Amino acid sequence: MEAYNTLCFLAAGAVLIAFINSKIGKMQTTIAITAGAMILSLAIIIAGQAGWFKLSHVATETIASIDFENFLLKGILGFLLFAGGLGIHIEHMKDQKWEITGLALGATVFSTFFIGFTLHYLCGVIGINLDLIYCLLFGALISPTDPIAVLAIVKKLKAPKRISTQIEGESLFNDGFGLVIFVTIFTIAFGNEAPTVGSVTHLFLQEAIGGILYGFILGLIFHYLISATNDHSMELLLTLTIPTAGYVFAETIGVSGPLAMVVSGIMIGNWTRNAGFSEQSHQHLDHFWELIDEFLNGVLFLLIGMSMLLFEFHKEDWVLMVIAVPLVLTSRFLSVRTTYIAFNRFRAYNPLSVRILTWGGLRGGLALAMALSIPSGIMVIPEKNIDVKELIMVMTYAVVMFSILVQGMTITPMIEKAKTLEPKEDK
């Protein structure tokens, strides 16, 4: 009950920050919640170090009592991805299928290895002995763009159609590809057996392809169930079953729950919305899932902001945090630019596409959850009790916070300018 009570109070805090922001701040809601939580965390840390009061220890224990990894990956992620899939227009995705595939797969692989090898080199230059395999592990968890952060911030800015579809589609589908890369490198780093080509192929087919097929079957079943009733409440209850029991069952049979939720969400949001829902049901569906999405996003982004309380920052941590942000941005730009070299051979794009995809490739809670799954105790600097997990966690946190607060707050002018450069039919 302690973790539940904590989440209840955090939810109330997120709603309070959102309410205050709606009255005086006018910032994007998730950015305001993250910024408010980070400011509160800083205030608690500073006050605790100054000895003004003992709240710092209590606050740290309270945040630590929440299993962030399971809360996100095995809790609210299914709801957020299903809600994101509901808002995707399948016709737009068909038009951008090759671009989305290239960004979700090719750009993620390129970024993983670029970040890993470059970070290993830079660590050697500054005298931190971080093995290459751990640098590649950081590259694997930080390369995929986060669908929750992207959909919560970028989607609502109404970017030009093609750019918006590429950003949303990439973020929703690269989880499965990114997970395969992360799990493979994780197995090499911490497992007893080295993965083979066969085992990696099997993992990909089981997780990614299996998740897509399972999501299609799940969406098909619930399409017919929803179409068979005219009860508005029952229609919504049936959709609620997909990211709950449907998501848990995906984990049980060993396929990608996130990919399954995206596929089933797209099916319900397009096929069932047009064939199985009345006009009144359309409104109920949109309002219901928008409310769930806003509420869970508020709690998640508050937790992201307050995760600072879990860290004990050392000098080496600060150095790597400063390195991580420009490294990830550089990798993102190069991976997108390289992919667009192939794209430009077949069609013309908005002149700001690469810039927006680079700056709009946000990272969020998923990267933090993967970083938290890394085992503790593998020392890098024993005399200061600094292990691999601490270094990867602080780098991940720096990239996530910069992504949400700086990139999320400054991308609006870029998108507004892109709208003026977009052909009228593609706006």
C-alpha positions as CSV (number, residue, x, y, z in Angstrom):
1,M,0.0,0.0,0.0
2,E,2.9,2.4,0.6
3,A,3.8,2.5,-3.1
4,Y,0.1,3.0,-4.0
5,N,-0.2,5.8,-1.5
6,T,2.9,7.4,-2.9
7,L,1.5,7.2,-6.5
8,C,-1.8,8.8,-5.3
9,F,0.0,11.8,-3.9
10,L,2.3,12.1,-6.9
11,A,-0.8,12.0,-9.2
12,A,-2.3,14.8,-7.1
13,G,0.9,16.7,-7.4
14,A,1.0,16.3,-11.2
15,V,-2.6,17.5,-11.5
16,L,-1.8,20.5,-9.2
17,I,1.2,21.5,-11.3
18,A,-0.8,21.2,-14.5
19,F,-3.6,23.3,-13.0
20,I,-1.2,26.1,-11.9
21,N,0.5,26.0,-15.3
22,S,-2.9,26.3,-17.1
23,K,-3.5,29.5,-15.1
24,I,-0.1,31.3,-15.1
25,G,2.5,29.3,-17.0
26,K,0.9,28.3,-20.4
27,M,3.7,25.8,-21.0
28,Q,3.1,22.4,-22.6
29,T,1.6,20.3,-19.7
30,T,4.2,17.5,-19.6
31,I,7.1,20.0,-19.8
32,A,5.6,22.0,-16.9
33,I,5.2,18.9,-14.8
34,T,8.7,17.7,-15.4
35,A,10.2,21.1,-14.8
36,G,8.2,21.6,-11.6
37,A,9.3,18.1,-10.3
38,M,12.9,18.8,-11.1
39,I,12.8,22.2,-9.3
40,L,11.2,20.6,-6.3
41,S,13.9,17.8,-6.3
42,L,16.7,20.4,-6.5
43,A,15.1,22.4,-3.6
44,I,14.9,19.2,-1.5
45,I,18.5,18.2,-2.2
46,I,19.9,21.7,-1.5
47,A,17.9,22.0,1.7
48,G,19.0,18.6,2.8
49,Q,22.7,19.4,2.2
50,A,22.4,22.7,4.0
51,G,20.9,20.9,7.0
52,W,17.8,23.0,7.1
53,F,15.5,19.9,7.5
54,K,15.6,16.2,7.0
55,L,13.1,16.0,4.2
56,S,15.7,14.9,1.7
57,H,16.2,11.4,3.1
58,V,12.4,10.9,3.4
59,A,11.8,12.1,-0.2
60,T,14.5,9.9,-1.5
61,E,13.1,6.8,0.2
62,T,9.6,7.6,-1.0
63,I,10.7,7.8,-4.7
64,A,12.9,4.7,-4.3
65,S,9.8,2.8,-3.0
66,I,8.3,3.0,-6.5
67,D,9.7,0.3,-8.8
68,F,9.9,2.7,-11.8
69,E,11.0,0.0,-14.2
70,N,8.0,-2.2,-13.6
71,F,5.6,0.7,-13.1
72,L,6.4,1.8,-16.7
73,L,7.4,-1.3,-18.6
74,K,4.8,-3.6,-17.0
75,G,2.2,-1.1,-15.9
76,I,1.3,2.1,-17.7
77,L,3.2,1.6,-21.0
78,G,0.5,-0.5,-22.5
79,F,-2.1,2.2,-21.9
80,L,0.1,5.0,-23.3
81,L,1.1,3.1,-26.5
82,F,-2.4,2.0,-27.1
83,A,-3.7,5.6,-26.8
84,G,-0.9,6.7,-29.1
85,G,-1.9,4.1,-31.7
86,L,-5.5,5.3,-31.6
87,G,-4.4,8.7,-32.9
88,I,-2.4,7.4,-35.8
89,H,-3.9,7.8,-39.3
90,I,-3.1,4.6,-41.2
91,E,-3.3,6.3,-44.6
92,H,-0.5,8.6,-43.6
93,M,1.6,5.7,-42.4
94,K,1.2,3.8,-45.7
95,D,2.5,6.9,-47.5
96,Q,5.6,7.0,-45.1
97,K,6.1,3.2,-44.5
98,W,9.6,3.1,-45.9
99,E,10.7,6.3,-44.1
100,I,9.4,4.9,-40.8
101,T,11.1,1.6,-41.3
102,G,14.4,3.2,-42.2
103,L,14.3,5.5,-39.2
104,A,13.0,2.9,-36.7
105,L,15.5,0.2,-37.7
106,G,18.4,1.6,-39.7
107,A,18.8,4.9,-37.7
108,T,18.5,3.0,-34.4
109,V,21.3,0.5,-35.3
110,F,23.6,3.3,-36.6
111,S,23.0,5.4,-33.5
112,T,23.7,2.6,-31.1
113,F,27.1,1.8,-32.5
114,F,28.1,5.4,-33.1
115,I,27.3,6.4,-29.5
116,G,28.9,3.2,-28.1
117,F,32.3,3.6,-29.9
118,T,32.5,7.3,-29.6
119,L,31.7,7.2,-25.8
120,H,34.3,4.5,-25.3
121,Y,36.9,6.7,-27.0
122,L,35.9,9.8,-25.1
123,C,36.0,7.9,-21.8
124,G,39.5,6.8,-22.5
125,V,40.5,10.4,-23.2
126,I,39.2,11.7,-19.8
127,G,40.5,8.7,-17.9
128,I,37.3,6.8,-17.1
129,N,37.7,3.0,-17.8
130,L,34.2,2.2,-19.1
131,D,34.3,-1.0,-21.2
132,L,33.1,-0.8,-24.8
133,I,30.3,-3.3,-24.1
134,Y,28.8,-0.9,-21.4
135,C,29.2,2.0,-23.8
136,L,27.3,0.1,-26.4
137,L,24.6,-0.7,-23.8
138,F,24.1,3.0,-23.2
139,G,23.9,3.5,-27.0
140,A,21.2,0.8,-27.3
141,L,19.0,2.2,-24.6
142,I,19.3,5.9,-25.5
143,S,19.1,5.6,-29.4
144,P,15.3,4.7,-29.7
145,T,13.1,7.8,-29.5
146,D,10.5,7.6,-26.8
147,P,6.9,7.3,-28.0
148,I,5.5,8.7,-24.8
149,A,7.6,11.8,-24.8
150,V,7.2,12.3,-28.6
151,L,3.4,11.9,-28.5
152,A,3.0,14.0,-25.4
153,I,4.9,17.0,-26.8
154,V,5.6,17.0,-30.5
155,K,2.3,15.5,-31.7
156,K,0.2,18.3,-30.2
157,L,2.2,20.9,-32.1
158,K,0.6,19.9,-35.4
159,A,3.7,19.6,-37.5
160,P,3.4,19.1,-41.3
161,K,1.8,15.8,-42.2
162,R,4.8,13.9,-43.5
163,I,7.1,15.1,-40.7
164,S,4.5,14.4,-38.0
165,T,3.9,10.9,-39.4
166,Q,7.6,10.1,-39.5
167,I,8.2,11.2,-35.9
168,E,5.2,9.5,-34.5
169,G,5.6,6.3,-36.5
170,E,9.3,5.9,-35.8
171,S,8.8,6.5,-32.0
172,L,5.9,3.9,-31.8
173,F,7.7,1.2,-33.8
174,N,11.4,1.5,-32.8
175,D,10.7,0.1,-29.3
176,G,10.6,-3.4,-30.6
177,F,13.8,-3.0,-32.7
178,G,15.5,-1.1,-29.9
179,L,14.6,-3.7,-27.3
180,V,16.2,-6.5,-29.4
181,I,19.4,-4.6,-29.6
182,F,19.4,-3.7,-25.9
183,V,18.6,-7.3,-24.8
184,T,21.3,-8.7,-27.1
185,I,24.0,-6.3,-25.8
186,F,22.7,-6.8,-22.2
187,T,23.1,-10.6,-22.6
188,I,26.7,-10.2,-23.9
189,A,27.5,-7.8,-21.0
190,F,25.9,-9.7,-18.1
191,G,24.8,-13.2,-19.4
192,N,26.7,-16.4,-19.0
193,E,26.3,-17.4,-22.7
194,A,27.3,-15.3,-25.7
195,P,24.4,-14.8,-28.1
196,T,24.6,-16.3,-31.6
197,V,23.2,-15.2,-34.9
198,G,20.5,-17.8,-34.5
199,S,19.5,-16.7,-31.0
200,V,19.4,-13.0,-32.0
201,T,17.2,-13.9,-35.0
202,H,14.9,-16.0,-32.9
203,L,14.6,-13.1,-30.3
204,F,13.8,-10.7,-33.1
205,L,11.2,-12.9,-34.7
206,Q,9.6,-13.8,-31.3
207,E,9.6,-10.2,-29.9
208,A,9.1,-8.0,-32.9
209,I,7.3,-10.1,-35.5
210,G,5.4,-12.0,-32.9
211,G,4.3,-8.8,-31.2
212,I,3.0,-7.4,-34.5
213,L,1.1,-10.6,-35.3
214,Y,-0.3,-10.8,-31.8
215,G,-1.4,-7.2,-31.9
216,F,-3.1,-7.8,-35.3
217,I,-5.0,-10.8,-33.9
218,L,-5.9,-8.9,-30.7
219,G,-7.1,-5.9,-32.7
220,L,-9.2,-8.2,-35.0
221,I,-10.9,-9.9,-32.1
222,F,-11.8,-6.7,-30.3
223,H,-12.9,-5.1,-33.6
224,Y,-15.6,-7.7,-33.9
225,L,-16.5,-7.6,-30.2
226,I,-16.9,-3.8,-30.3
227,S,-18.9,-4.0,-33.6
228,A,-21.3,-6.4,-32.0
229,T,-22.5,-4.0,-29.3
230,N,-24.3,-0.6,-29.4
231,D,-23.7,0.0,-25.7
232,H,-21.3,3.0,-25.5
233,S,-20.0,2.0,-22.0
234,M,-19.3,-1.5,-23.2
235,E,-17.4,-0.3,-26.2
236,L,-15.1,1.7,-24.0
237,L,-14.7,-1.2,-21.5
238,L,-13.7,-3.5,-24.3
239,T,-11.0,-1.1,-25.5
240,L,-9.8,-0.9,-21.9
241,T,-9.3,-4.7,-21.9
242,I,-6.6,-4.5,-24.7
243,P,-3.9,-2.6,-22.7
244,T,-4.7,-4.5,-19.5
245,A,-5.2,-8.3,-20.1
246,G,-4.0,-8.0,-23.7
247,Y,-0.7,-6.5,-22.7
248,V,-0.1,-8.9,-19.8
249,F,-0.8,-11.9,-22.0
250,A,1.7,-10.6,-24.6
251,E,4.4,-10.7,-21.8
252,T,3.2,-14.2,-20.8
253,I,3.7,-15.7,-24.3
254,G,7.0,-13.9,-24.8
255,V,6.1,-11.4,-27.5
256,S,6.5,-7.6,-27.6
257,G,3.7,-6.1,-25.6
258,P,4.5,-2.5,-26.8
259,L,4.4,-3.4,-30.5
260,A,1.2,-5.3,-29.9
261,M,-0.4,-2.3,-28.3
262,V,0.7,0.0,-31.1
263,V,-0.7,-2.4,-33.8
264,S,-4.0,-3.0,-32.0
265,G,-4.4,0.7,-31.2
266,I,-3.9,1.6,-34.9
267,M,-6.5,-1.0,-35.9
268,I,-9.1,0.2,-33.4
269,G,-8.4,3.8,-34.1
270,N,-8.8,3.4,-37.9
271,W,-10.8,0.3,-38.8
272,T,-13.1,-0.1,-35.8
273,R,-13.6,3.7,-35.4
274,N,-15.0,3.9,-39.0
275,A,-16.9,0.6,-39.0
276,G,-17.8,-0.2,-35.5
277,F,-18.4,3.1,-33.7
278,S,-21.3,5.6,-34.0
279,E,-20.6,9.3,-34.1
280,Q,-21.4,9.6,-30.4
281,S,-19.0,6.7,-29.7
282,H,-16.3,8.5,-31.6
283,Q,-16.5,11.4,-29.2
284,H,-16.6,9.0,-26.1
285,L,-13.6,7.1,-27.4
286,D,-11.5,10.2,-28.0
287,H,-12.4,11.9,-24.7
288,F,-12.0,8.7,-22.6
289,W,-8.5,7.8,-23.9
290,E,-7.3,11.4,-24.0
291,L,-8.2,11.6,-20.3
292,I,-6.3,8.4,-19.5
293,D,-3.3,9.5,-21.6
294,E,-3.1,12.9,-19.9
295,F,-3.4,11.5,-16.4
296,L,-0.8,8.7,-16.8
297,N,1.6,11.1,-18.6
298,G,1.3,13.5,-15.7
299,V,2.3,10.9,-13.2
300,L,5.1,9.5,-15.4
301,F,6.7,12.9,-16.1
302,L,6.5,13.9,-12.5
303,L,8.4,10.7,-11.6
304,I,11.0,11.5,-14.3
305,G,11.6,14.9,-12.8
306,M,11.9,13.6,-9.3
307,S,14.2,10.7,-10.2
308,M,17.0,13.2,-9.5
309,L,16.6,12.3,-5.8
310,L,17.8,8.8,-6.5
311,F,21.3,9.9,-7.7
312,E,24.5,10.7,-5.8
313,F,26.4,12.9,-8.2
314,H,30.2,12.6,-8.4
315,K,32.6,14.8,-10.5
316,E,32.9,12.0,-13.0
317,D,29.1,11.8,-13.3
318,W,28.9,15.5,-14.2
319,V,31.6,15.1,-16.8
320,L,29.8,12.2,-18.5
321,M,26.5,14.1,-18.3
322,V,28.1,17.0,-20.2
323,I,29.5,14.6,-22.8
324,A,26.3,12.6,-23.2
325,V,23.9,15.3,-24.4
326,P,25.9,16.6,-27.5
327,L,27.0,13.0,-28.3
328,V,23.4,11.8,-28.5
329,L,22.3,14.8,-30.5
330,T,25.2,14.4,-32.9
331,S,24.3,10.7,-33.3
332,R,20.7,11.5,-33.9
333,F,21.5,14.1,-36.6
334,L,23.9,11.8,-38.4
335,S,21.5,8.8,-38.3
336,V,18.6,10.9,-39.6
337,R,20.8,12.7,-42.2
338,T,22.2,9.4,-43.5
339,T,18.8,7.9,-43.8
340,Y,17.5,10.9,-45.7
341,I,20.3,10.6,-48.3
342,A,18.4,7.5,-49.4
343,F,15.0,9.1,-49.0
344,N,15.8,12.1,-51.2
345,R,16.5,9.8,-54.2
346,F,12.8,9.0,-54.4
347,R,10.8,12.1,-53.3
348,A,11.2,15.7,-52.1
349,Y,10.8,16.6,-48.4
350,N,10.3,19.7,-46.3
351,P,13.7,21.6,-46.1
352,L,13.5,21.4,-42.3
353,S,12.7,17.7,-42.1
354,V,16.1,16.5,-40.9
355,R,16.4,19.4,-38.4
356,I,13.0,18.7,-36.9
357,L,13.5,14.9,-36.8
358,T,16.8,15.5,-35.0
359,W,15.5,18.0,-32.5
360,G,12.1,16.2,-32.1
361,G,13.7,12.8,-31.4
362,L,12.9,13.0,-27.7
363,R,13.9,10.5,-25.0
364,G,11.9,9.8,-21.9
365,G,10.9,7.3,-19.3
366,L,11.6,4.2,-21.4
367,A,15.3,5.0,-21.5
368,L,15.3,5.5,-17.7
369,A,13.5,2.2,-17.2
370,M,16.0,0.3,-19.3
371,A,18.9,2.0,-17.4
372,L,17.4,1.0,-14.1
373,S,17.4,-2.7,-15.2
374,I,21.2,-2.7,-15.3
375,P,22.7,-4.6,-12.4
376,S,24.5,-2.7,-9.6
377,G,28.0,-3.5,-8.3
378,I,30.1,-3.6,-11.4
379,M,32.7,-1.0,-10.3
380,V,34.3,1.5,-12.6
381,I,35.9,3.7,-10.0
382,P,36.0,1.6,-6.8
383,E,37.6,4.2,-4.6
384,K,34.5,6.4,-5.1
385,N,32.0,3.5,-5.2
386,I,31.0,4.4,-8.8
387,D,29.6,1.5,-10.8
388,V,28.4,1.0,-14.4
389,K,24.8,1.5,-13.4
390,E,25.4,4.9,-11.9
391,L,27.3,6.2,-14.9
392,I,24.7,5.0,-17.4
393,M,21.9,6.3,-15.2
394,V,23.2,9.8,-14.9
395,M,24.0,10.0,-18.6
396,T,20.5,8.8,-19.4
397,Y,18.9,11.2,-17.0
398,A,20.9,14.2,-18.5
399,V,19.8,13.3,-22.0
400,V,16.1,12.7,-21.0
401,M,15.9,16.0,-19.0
402,F,17.6,18.0,-21.8
403,S,15.3,16.3,-24.3
404,I,12.1,17.1,-22.5
405,L,12.9,20.6,-21.1
406,V,15.2,22.1,-23.8
407,Q,14.2,20.3,-27.0
408,G,10.6,20.1,-26.1
409,M,10.3,23.8,-25.3
410,T,12.2,25.1,-28.3
411,I,10.9,22.9,-31.1
412,T,7.7,25.0,-31.6
413,P,9.3,27.8,-33.7
414,M,11.0,25.2,-35.9
415,I,7.7,23.5,-36.6
416,E,5.9,26.8,-37.3
417,K,8.6,27.7,-39.8
418,A,8.3,24.3,-41.4
419,K,4.6,24.8,-41.9
420,T,5.3,27.9,-44.1
421,L,7.7,25.9,-46.3
422,E,5.3,22.9,-46.7
423,P,3.4,22.5,-50.0
424,K,-0.2,23.3,-49.4
425,E,-1.5,19.7,-50.0
426,D,1.0,18.3,-47.4
427,K,0.2,20.6,-44.5
